[in-house]
């Protein structure tokens, strides 16, 4: 469905590609080191492999689903049958084997007789498939038959990720995105080896998931959005479908219920959650910091327990995000008391706590992660507090707002987005090192990076495309690629080559002047 939608968008914008198009001239295959994220090691050599009508996809036991995924990518554009089988020789082989791959690494070998992707786990094979896609011409992404040829350069890639956390957050609370829109974003994230989908499911403007024990959260609290639109929410079955689809793309869903602030949708739904027992009106603006659960009431913790329990039951992943940012109307002592009571609830239901970095102003639970969203100019005291927590065992996810917030404008003329953290062009979003970003933080505390997309001004998939691309792939590279590969001059050339692929996928991206996009 998501690939079809992308194709239709492209047809509407640029006209359909004719099945009967004249054959393209013989192409030079994409060099092994021209993909995004940059592979850990490449060794070019030997003749390329040509995918033909006779090519089979051979998948080891345990790799059949990845094989079918690859076939679904290749069949529409090549027009070839590409049967997925467990037998035979040559063609494209997906091989599971013990080796130095970890959970997500892989090796890709290409030569005249075939391509073999080897990994220790299916996730590694899947990431190898994403690399294979980028080694093929951009037209491979189209949903109609293209002329080819389908050449893959000869040689070997050995690849493992730098960080285990390579995330993207989608705020479905400020504006609601339906299941198909979320699936479309999941497919885009998978292309760049992102492995976490953080869903911001509640905020002042909307509550987006059904909770059986508190039904008005969704039916009333989810009935609006920024600007007063109709809002919406996921039924439990719809949420499980998002989780299932993300899992099929090897992304772990991380649900977030922001608290004790950013809670007006909940407060409007249930008067008893307010200290004065009076429900405020629903909110459709974009101010922050004005709402708070009533920390002193026992019903607040009944509410938290029920919400965490019901969402945890639907979410097979390890983590539960409790927000904790911008709780300006919650006194500090109350904030600390709230976090002391809520973090054990998350553990009770088998999940690990994540909070925005304000959690470090309380006492993070053992094993908790803090997500840092400060800016270069954040106070030394704030950075020192986060660093102290990191040295004390709290892991960090880095999401500096003036680097990787995908809702920041590129420049003053950007039609979407905000600019409170400054303008964030492509080079700024890419050109920093997570290991060296925060002073006095041990490198071992950095779990990875995440690119949040807040949606005050983002209303549909076309808006997501424009704000995420071309910045998202750079964040993915920061999370995946070795620090030694980091080079803006080289990256901008590799990024430019992604433009035709996005066009083929129907992704309407921002043509940053910092990137030498192909013409014609």
C-alpha positions in Angstrom: 0.0 0.0 0.0 2.7 2.5 1.0 4.8 1.8 -2.2 1.6 2.3 -4.3 0.8 5.6 -2.6 4.3 6.8 -3.3 4.0 5.8 -6.9 0.7 7.6 -7.3 2.1 10.7 -5.8 5.0 10.6 -8.2 2.7 10.0 -11.2 0.6 13.0 -10.2 3.7 15.2 -9.9 5.8 14.2 -12.8 4.0 11.8 -15.2 4.2 8.0 -15.4 7.1 6.1 -16.7 6.2 4.2 -19.8 6.5 0.4 -19.7 7.6 0.6 -23.3 10.5 3.1 -22.7 13.6 2.7 -24.8 16.4 0.7 -23.2 18.9 2.8 -21.3 22.5 2.8 -22.3 24.8 0.3 -20.5 25.3 1.7 -17.0 28.2 1.7 -14.7 27.2 0.1 -11.4 27.1 2.2 -8.2 30.4 1.9 -6.3 30.1 -0.1 -3.1 31.1 2.9 -1.0 28.4 5.3 -2.4 25.6 4.2 -0.2 24.0 5.9 2.9 24.7 5.2 5.7 28.4 4.7 4.8 29.4 1.0 5.2 32.1 0.1 7.8 34.4 -1.4 5.2 34.3 -1.9 1.4 36.6 -3.9 -0.9 35.7 -3.4 -4.6 36.8 -5.9 -7.2 35.7 -8.3 -9.8 32.9 -8.3 -12.3 29.5 -7.0 -11.4 26.4 -9.2 -11.0 23.5 -8.7 -13.4 20.0 -9.5 -12.1 18.1 -11.2 -15.0 14.9 -13.0 -15.7 16.5 -16.2 -14.5 17.6 -14.8 -11.1 16.4 -16.6 -8.0 16.4 -15.4 -4.4 17.7 -18.2 -2.2 16.8 -17.7 1.4 18.1 -19.9 4.3 15.7 -21.2 6.8 14.7 -18.2 8.9 15.3 -15.7 6.1 12.3 -16.4 3.9 10.5 -13.2 5.0 13.4 -11.1 4.2 13.6 -12.9 0.8 10.0 -12.1 0.0 10.5 -8.5 1.1 13.4 -8.2 -1.4 11.4 -9.9 -4.1 8.5 -7.4 -3.5 11.0 -4.5 -4.0 12.5 -5.9 -7.2 9.7 -7.5 -9.1 7.6 -4.4 -10.1 10.5 -2.5 -11.6 12.4 -5.4 -13.2 9.4 -7.4 -14.4 11.2 -10.6 -13.4 9.6 -13.4 -11.5 12.5 -13.7 -8.9 11.2 -16.8 -7.1 12.2 -17.2 -3.5 13.5 -20.6 -2.8 15.6 -22.6 -0.3 17.6 -24.5 -3.0 19.8 -23.9 -6.0 22.9 -22.0 -6.7 23.8 -18.5 -8.0 21.4 -15.6 -8.0 20.9 -13.7 -4.7 21.5 -15.7 -1.5 20.4 -14.6 2.0 22.5 -16.7 4.3 22.4 -17.0 8.1 25.7 -17.9 9.7 27.7 -17.4 12.9 30.3 -14.8 12.6 31.3 -11.3 13.7 28.0 -9.7 12.8 26.3 -9.0 16.1 22.5 -8.6 15.9 22.4 -6.2 13.0 25.7 -6.5 11.0 26.1 -8.2 7.6 28.5 -9.1 4.8 27.6 -8.5 1.2 29.6 -10.4 -1.5 29.0 -9.6 -5.2 30.5 -11.1 -8.3 29.6 -12.4 -11.8 28.0 -15.6 -10.5 25.8 -14.0 -7.8 25.3 -12.0 -4.6 25.4 -13.4 -1.1 24.3 -11.4 2.0 25.4 -13.2 5.2 24.4 -12.2 8.7 24.0 -13.7 12.1 20.3 -12.6 12.5 17.5 -11.8 10.1 17.9 -8.1 11.0 21.4 -8.1 9.5 20.1 -9.6 6.3 17.4 -7.0 6.2 20.0 -4.2 6.6 22.1 -5.8 3.9 19.0 -5.8 1.6 18.8 -2.0 2.1 22.4 -1.7 1.0 21.7 -3.9 -2.1 18.7 -1.6 -3.0 21.1 1.4 -3.1 23.6 -0.4 -5.2 21.0 -0.9 -7.9 19.8 2.0 -10.1 17.2 4.3 -8.5 14.6 3.1 -11.0 14.5 -0.2 -9.0 12.1 1.6 -6.6 9.4 2.3 -9.2 6.2 0.3 -9.4 6.3 -0.1 -13.2 8.6 -2.1 -15.4 11.8 -0.2 -16.1 14.5 -0.9 -18.8 17.5 -1.7 -16.5 20.1 -3.1 -16.7 20.2 -4.2 -13.1 23.9 -4.3 -12.2 25.5 -4.6 -8.8 29.2 -3.8 -8.5 31.6 -6.6 -7.7 33.4 -6.8 -4.3 32.7 -7.1 -0.6 31.0 -4.9 2.1 31.4 -5.7 5.7 29.1 -3.6 7.9 28.1 -3.3 11.5 26.4 -0.4 13.3 28.2 2.1 15.5 25.3 2.4 17.9 22.4 0.1 18.8 19.9 3.0 19.0 19.1 4.7 15.7 15.7 6.2 16.1 13.1 8.5 14.7 10.2 10.0 16.6 6.9 10.8 15.0 4.6 13.1 17.0 1.1 11.9 16.2 -0.4 14.1 18.9 -0.1 17.6 17.5 -1.5 16.3 14.2 -2.8 12.7 13.9 -1.4 10.4 11.2 -3.3 7.3 10.3 -1.9 3.7 10.1 -1.0 3.9 6.4 0.8 7.2 6.9 2.8 5.7 9.7 3.6 2.6 7.6 4.8 4.8 4.8 7.2 6.5 7.2 8.4 3.2 8.6 9.3 2.1 5.1 11.3 5.3 4.6 13.1 4.8 7.9 14.0 1.2 7.1 15.8 2.2 3.9 18.4 3.9 6.1 18.7 1.2 8.7 16.8 3.1 11.4 15.8 0.6 14.1 13.5 2.4 16.6 10.2 4.1 15.9 9.3 6.4 18.9 5.6 7.3 18.8 4.6 10.4 20.8 1.1 9.2 21.6 -0.2 11.9 23.9 0.1 15.6 24.4 -1.9 18.7 25.2 -3.6 18.6 21.8 -4.5 15.0 21.5 -4.5 11.5 23.0 -4.0 8.9 20.3 -4.4 5.4 21.7 -7.5 3.6 23.0 -7.3 2.7 26.8 -10.1 0.4 27.8 -10.1 1.4 31.4 -10.2 5.2 30.6 -12.1 5.3 27.3 -12.7 9.0 27.1 -8.9 9.6 26.7 -9.3 8.5 23.1 -12.9 9.3 22.2 -12.8 12.8 23.7 -9.1 13.6 24.3 -8.3 12.4 20.8 -11.1 14.3 19.1 -9.0 17.3 18.0 -5.5 18.5 17.0 -3.5 21.7 16.4 -5.7 24.1 14.5 -8.9 22.3 15.5 -9.0 19.5 13.0 -10.8 16.2 13.7 -7.8 14.4 15.3 -8.2 10.7 15.7 -6.7 7.8 17.6 -5.6 4.2 17.1 -7.7 1.4 18.3 -5.7 -1.4 20.0 -5.9 -3.4 16.8 -4.6 -0.5 14.7 -1.7 0.1 17.1 -0.9 -3.7 17.0 -0.9 -3.4 13.2 1.7 -0.6 13.4 3.8 -2.6 15.8 3.5 -5.7 13.5 4.5 -3.7 10.4 7.4 -2.0 12.2 8.6 -5.4 13.4 8.5 -6.7 9.8 10.9 -3.9 8.9 13.0 -4.6 12.0 12.0 -1.4 13.8 11.1 -1.6 17.5 8.2 0.6 18.5 8.8 2.8 21.6 5.5 4.2 22.9 5.5 7.6 24.7 2.9 8.9 27.1 4.2 12.3 28.2 3.7 13.1 31.9 3.3 14.9 34.2 3.2 17.8 31.8 1.9 17.9 28.2 -1.3 16.3 29.6 -4.1 18.6 28.7 -5.9 16.0 26.5 -6.0 13.7 29.5 -7.0 16.4 31.9 -9.8 17.5 29.6 -11.1 13.9 29.4 -11.2 13.2 33.2 -11.9 16.0 35.7 -10.6 13.8 38.6 -7.0 14.0 37.2 -7.0 17.8 38.0 -6.2 19.0 41.5 -9.3 21.2 41.5 -11.5 18.5 40.0 -12.4 20.7 37.0 -11.7 19.6 33.5 -10.1 22.2 31.3 -11.3 22.7 27.7 -9.6 20.8 24.9 -6.6 22.6 23.5 -5.6 23.2 19.8 -2.8 25.7 20.1 1.0 25.2 20.3 2.0 26.6 23.7 3.8 24.3 26.1 4.3 24.0 29.9 0.9 24.9 31.2 -0.6 21.5 32.1 0.1 19.0 34.8 -1.3 15.9 36.3 -2.2 16.3 40.0 0.8 14.7 41.7 -0.9 14.5 45.1 -3.9 12.5 44.1 -3.9 8.7 44.3 -6.2 8.5 41.2 -3.3 9.9 39.2 -1.3 6.8 39.9 -4.2 4.5 39.2 -4.4 6.3 35.8 -0.7 5.9 35.2 -0.8 2.2 36.2 -3.7 1.4 33.9 -2.3 3.3 30.9 1.2 1.8 31.2 -0.3 -1.7 31.7 -2.5 -1.6 28.7 0.1 -0.1 26.3 2.8 -2.5 27.6 0.5 -5.4 26.8 0.4 -4.3 23.2 4.1 -3.5 22.8 6.6 -6.3 22.7 9.6 -4.0 22.8 11.9 -3.3 25.7 11.1 0.4 26.4 8.3 2.7 27.6 8.9 6.5 27.3 7.3 8.6 30.1 8.2 12.0 28.7 8.9 14.3 31.6 9.8 17.4 29.6 8.6 21.0 30.0 6.6 20.3 33.2 6.8 24.0 34.0 3.6 24.0 36.0 4.7 21.1 38.2 6.7 22.2 41.2 10.2 20.6 41.3 9.5 18.7 44.5 6.3 17.3 43.0 8.1 16.4 39.8 10.6 14.4 41.7 7.9 12.7 43.8 6.0 11.9 40.6 9.0 10.3 38.9 9.8 8.3 42.0 6.3 6.7 41.9 5.9 6.3 38.1 9.2 4.7 37.2 8.6 1.6 39.2 5.2 1.2 37.4 7.1 0.9 34.1 9.3 -1.7 35.6 6.3 -3.5 37.1 5.0 -4.1 33.6 8.4 -5.3 32.3 9.6 -2.2 30.5 12.7 0.0 30.7 12.1 3.7 31.4 13.0 6.4 28.9 12.4 10.0 29.7 13.5 13.3 28.1 16.6 14.6 29.8 14.7 16.5 32.4 14.4 13.1 34.1 17.9 13.7 35.3 16.7 16.5 37.6 14.9 13.7 39.5 16.5 10.2 40.1 16.5 8.1 37.0 15.7 4.4 37.7 18.5 1.9 37.4 18.9 1.1 33.7 16.8 4.1 32.5 17.7 6.1 29.4 17.6 9.9 29.1 16.9 11.5 25.8 18.8 14.8 25.4 17.1 17.5 23.4 19.1 20.5 24.4 21.0 22.8 22.0 24.6 23.8 21.6 23.9 26.9 23.7 22.1 25.0 26.6 23.4 26.0 30.0 26.6 24.4 31.4 24.6 23.5 34.5 22.0 21.5 32.4 24.7 19.7 30.5 26.6 19.0 33.7 23.5 17.4 35.3 23.0 15.2 32.3 26.7 14.2 32.3 26.6 13.4 36.0 23.6 11.1 35.4 25.5 9.4 32.5 28.6 8.8 34.7 26.2 7.3 37.2 24.9 4.7 34.8 22.1 6.5 32.9 22.3 5.8 29.2 21.8 8.7 26.8 20.0 9.0 23.5 21.1 12.2 21.7 18.5 14.4 20.0 20.0 17.9 20.1 17.2 20.2 18.8 19.5 22.5 16.8 21.0 19.4 15.1 18.4 16.7 14.5 14.9 18.1 15.2 13.3 17.5 11.9 10.6 20.1 12.5 13.1 23.0 12.6 13.1 25.1 9.4 16.0 24.7 7.0 16.2 28.5 6.6 13.9 31.5 7.0 12.1 30.7 3.8 11.1 27.2 4.7 7.3 27.0 4.4 6.9 24.5 7.3 8.4 24.1 10.7 9.4 26.2 13.7 12.7 28.0 14.4 13.0 28.3 18.2 16.1 26.1 18.1 17.5 28.0 15.1 17.6 27.0 11.4 18.9 23.5 10.8 20.3 23.0 7.3 21.6 19.6 6.1 25.2 20.2 7.0 24.4 21.2 10.5 22.2 18.2 11.0 25.0 15.9 9.9 28.3 17.5 10.9 28.7 16.6 14.6 30.0 13.6 16.5 27.6 12.0 19.1 30.6 10.6 21.1 32.0 14.1 21.6 28.8 16.2 21.8 28.3 16.5 25.6 31.3 17.4 27.8 32.3 14.9 30.4 30.0 12.1 29.2 31.7 8.7 28.8 31.5 7.4 25.3 30.0 4.2 26.8 27.0 6.1 28.0 25.9 7.1 24.5 23.3 4.6 23.3 22.8 6.3 19.9 20.9 9.1 18.2 17.3 9.9 17.4 15.6 12.4 15.0 12.3 13.7 16.4 9.7 15.1 14.1 7.2 17.3 16.1 4.1 18.2 14.1 2.8 21.6 15.1 3.0 22.5 11.4 3.2 19.0 9.8 -0.2 17.8 8.7 0.3 15.0 6.2 2.8 12.6 4.5 3.9 15.2 2.0 4.9 17.5 4.9 6.8 14.6 6.6 8.7 13.9 3.4 9.7 17.6 3.1 11.0 18.0 6.6 12.6 14.5 7.0 14.4 14.5 3.7 17.2 15.1 3.2 18.1 15.4 6.9 17.0 12.0 8.2 19.6 10.0 6.3 22.4 12.0 7.9 21.1 11.2 11.3 20.9 7.5 10.3 24.5 7.7 9.2 25.6 9.2 12.5 24.0 6.2 14.2 25.2 3.5 11.9 28.6 4.4 10.3 32.0 4.4 12.0 33.3 7.8 13.1 36.2 7.4 10.7 33.8 7.6 7.7 32.4 10.9 8.8 33.2 13.6 6.1 30.8 16.3 5.0 32.3 16.7 1.5 32.0 13.0 0.8 28.6 12.7 2.4 27.0 15.5 0.4 28.0 13.7 -2.8 26.5 10.4 -1.6 23.4 12.2 -0.4 22.9 13.9 -3.7 22.8 10.5 -5.4 19.8 9.6 -3.2 17.7 12.3 -4.9 16.6 10.2 -7.9 15.8 7.3 -5.5 13.5 9.6 -3.5 11.8 10.8 -6.7 11.3 7.1 -7.7 9.7 6.5 -4.3 7.5 9.6 -4.6 9.2 11.4 -1.7 8.9 15.1 -2.1 12.2 16.3 -0.5 13.7 19.7 0.2 16.3 20.5 -2.5 18.9 22.0 -0.1 21.3 24.3 -1.9 24.1 22.7 0.2 23.8 19.4 -1.8 24.8 19.0 -5.5 21.6 17.3 -6.6 21.7 15.7 -10.1 20.0 17.7 -12.8 17.9 16.4 -15.7 
